[in-house]
Amino acid sequence: MHKLVLWIVNVIFSLSEGVRYDGAVTLDAFNVMGQKVAELVNAPLAAGSHTVSFDASALPSGVYIYRLAADGQMVQRKMMLLK
């Protein structure tokens, strides 16, 4: 994984991810209680950059965590949703 870039526009999140190798990728969003609130990607992806949109309009404002697993690595980061 190269990097994740998080863009927040109202309640639509756009996550840009870089994957070094072809393979299985998962990208999930969780609330602070650890409950999965969205499965954004669960598929094999080719190496390169990919963008995923996340419509969070049904979620309340607050802190969420997104977790990306690819290339045998896992990255977890916080994101803030403000409405």
N, C-alpha and C positions, 0 to 999 in steps of 0.2 A: 504494500500500500504506500502510495506516495503522500497524499494529503487529503484532507476533507475540508471543503469550504462550505460554510453554512450561510445561506442568504435567507433573511426573513422579510417577507413582504406581506403585511397584514397577517393573515393566518395561513398563507401558503408558504411552505418551506421548500427551498430548492437546495438539495444536497449534491455537490459535485464531488465525485470520488475518482481517485486514480487507482487502477489495479495493474500491478506489474505483470501478472501471468494470467492466462486463461484459467478459469476454474469456478468453483462454487462460491457465491457471495451471498451473505445475508446482511440485511440492514433493518434493524428493528428500533422502535421508539417505546420508551417505558416512562411511567410516572415515577415520582419519588418513592412510592411504596413498592416499586419493583414489578408492578403489573404491566404487562405488554399492552400498549394502547394502539399500536399499528405495526404491521409487517409490511415494510416498504419494498424489500427485495428478498427473494429466496429463489435464486436461479443461477445457472452458470452464465458468466459474462466473459467476453473476450478481453484481453489486455487492452488498456487504454483508459480514457476518461469517460465517465458516464454521469448523467444528471438524473436525479430522481425528485419528483415533486411530492409533497406531503400536504394534503388538505387537512389542517387541524381545526377547521371551523367548528367541529362538534366538541372540541376539548375546551375545558376552562383555562383561563390564564394560569400560569405557574411555571415551575421548573420541570423540565423533562430531560431524559437521557436518551441519546441515540447510540447504538452499538453496531459497529461494522465489523464483520468477520470475513477475511479473504486472505489469500496467500499464506495460510497457516498462522495468521496473526489476528488479534482482536484489538480494536480501538473503541473506547467509550468516552463520550464527551457530554457535557451539560448544554442545554439550550433553554432559553427563556421565551415563553409565549406570552405576549402582552396583547390584549384586545382593546 
